[in-house]
Amino acid sequence: MLAGLRAVIFDLDGTLLDRHRSFELFARDQWTRFASALHPARQEEYVRMLVAFDREGYGPRGELFSGTVAQLGLPATLADMLRNDFRAEFASACVLFPDAMPTLEALRSAGFKLGLITNGSVRMQSRKLEHLGLVPMFDAIVISAAEGVHKPDPEIFRRALERLGVDAAHACYVGNHPDVDVAGAKAAGLMAVWRRDPFFPPPLAADAVIETVGALFGA
């Protein structure tokens, strides 16, 4: 799969970072921190509802906590407290997929340049990367809020390629979202690899499909 390529560029959430598990872990911890304020909501009920509103990170951010507290019949003022807690604590709840770090290390050892493109705020995405120990693994890290452009705009892919010093024909992009990642990468001229994600429908066109990032060497 990687023959003839010089660089591999990754998405973060849902590709290297186990976004679903991380968010569930955060939601359980948040319920524990705010149990008295969230009473009488049970932990499982709160987690289930928050995960539903989150929609794997693609739900409207303004509705994440306001919608949850409204559904639970709790005071609307609680939403701001929960939102601030999310901004402060979510990064520390994040976990990688088990094969993420070994795959990055193997790619670096094989001589590939590594890049990362992620949509989101500089503060949140930077804190995730630092918490997960990913910063030293990449030759270029591109965060949408810092660039003023976000995936699937081909421009953000072009900026990553420029910083890696590689042209699109010699790079692939690995991501889990069919439109934001796969379609965006293909529009920018990169080989697009879809990391299969049960929460999203298959992309219309991907150059390769893998079950885990560890399959990059074996697919």
N, C-alpha and C positions, 0 to 999 in steps of 0.2 A: 504493500500500500504506500509506503513512504519512499519507494525507489525514485531517485531523481530529485527529491525535495531537499531543501536546505533549512527550512524553518517550519515549525509547528506552532500555531497560535491557538490558544484556548479561550473559551468562555469560562467564567467562574461559577456562578450559581447554577446548580443542577448538572454541572459537567465535572468539575473538580470538587466543588463543595457540595455535600449532600444537603441540598436546600430543604427538602421535605423533612428529613430527620432533624436537622438543625432547628427548624421552626417549631416542630413539635416539642423538642427539648426546651426551647425558650418558653413556649406557651405553658408548659407544665411548671417550670420554675417561676414564671410570672404569677401564675395562680397561687403558688405557695407564698410568694412575697406579698400578695394582695388578698389573701384568703378572706380576711375579715371584711374588707370592702366589697369583695365579690359575692359574699354570702347573700342568698342561699344557693347560688350556682355551684354545682359540683365540678370537680376538676375535669373529669372526662367531658362533661357538657361544655365547659368553657373552651377546652382544647379543640374539640370537634368544631365548634362554631367559629373560633378564631382561624383555624386552618381553612375552613370553607370560605371565609371572607378574604383570606390571603391569596387564594388561587395560585399557589406556587410562586408568589411574589408578583403576580401580574394583576391582582385585584386593585381597584381604586384605593390609593393609600389613604385618602381622606375618610373612607368608609370602614377601614380595618377595625378600628376600636370603637368609633361612634356607632357603627352598625351592630357590632357585637353587644355593646352595653344596652343598646335600644332593644335588641331581640331578647335580651335577658331581663329587661324591665328594670335596669339599674340606672342611677342618676347619670345624666348626660355629662356632668362635670368630671366623672371618673375617666372619661375617654382621654382627656389631656394628660392625666397622670400615667395612664397605661402607655400612651404614645411616647411620652418622655422616657419612660422606663425601657421601651423598645429601642429607642435611639441610643440609650446608654448601655444596654445589656445584651442586645442581640448578637453582636460580633463575638462576644465571649462564649456564646452557646454554639457557635458554628463548628462543624466537624467535616473533615474530608471523607470522600469515598476511600475505602481501604487501599485501593490500587493507585490513587492519585499521585502521592509522593514518589513511590517506587517507579512509576512510569516517567515522571519528570526527570528523576535522577538517571534513568536508563537512557532517555533521549539526549540529555546533556552529555553523558558519557559517550554516546554514539556520534557526537559532534554536531547535533542539530542546534540551531538558534531557537530560543523559545520566547514566545510573546503571549500576552494576555490582553483581551479586550473585554471590558465589563461595563454594562450600563448601571448607573446609580450615582449617588453623591460621593464626593471625594472622601468625606469623613467616614461614612459607613463602609465603603469598599476598601479603603486603606486600612481601617481597623480590622476588617476580616482578614486581609492579606497578612497583616502583622501577627494577628493572633494565631493564624494557621502556619506561620513560618514560611510563607510562599515567596516573599519579596526577593530573596537571594536566588530563586530558581529562574527568574526571567530576565531576559536581555532588554525587554521593553514591556512596560505596563501602561495601558491606555484606559483611562476612566472617562466615561462620557461627560460627566459634569465638568471636568477640567478642560475638555476639548470643545464644549459647546455644540457637540454633535453626537448622536447616539446610534447604535445599531437599530435597524438594518441599513442605515445610510452608508453607501460604499466609501464615503470619505473617511470614516473612522477606521476602516480596514486599510485604506491607503496610507494613513498616518502611521499605523503600526508597522506596515511593510517598510516604509521609509526609514523608520527608526531602527529596524532590524537590518537594513541594507540589503533587502532581498526583494526580488520582483514577484508578482502574483503567481507567475507560472511555476515558481519553485517553492511555493508555500501551501500549506493546507490549514484550514480552520476547523476546529472541533467544538461543537456546541450541541445543546439539547433542544433548542427551540426551533421549530420548523421554519418560521418566518424570520424572526429576529436574527438567528444564527445562520441557518443553512441558506436561505434565500439571499440574505445580506452578503454572505461570503461569496456566493456564486456571482452575484451582481458586480462584485469587486474583482472578479477574475480568479479567485482562489479555488483550489480543490476544497469541496465542502463535505465534511464528515459529520454525520448525525449520530450523536450518542443517544441511543434509544431511550425515550422517557415515557413511561406509561401514562403520564398526565397530559401528554400532547399527541395530536394525530400525526401520522408520518408526514414528512415534507413531500411536496410534489416531485422534487428532484434532488437527490443527494448523490454525490459521487461514491460514497461508501456509507455503510451503516454498521455501527459497533454496539455491542451490549455494554461494554465498560471501556474506559480509556486504556486499560491494560491490553486491550485487544488490538491496539494500534500496531504492535509488532507482529501479531499473529494473523491478522485478517488479510 
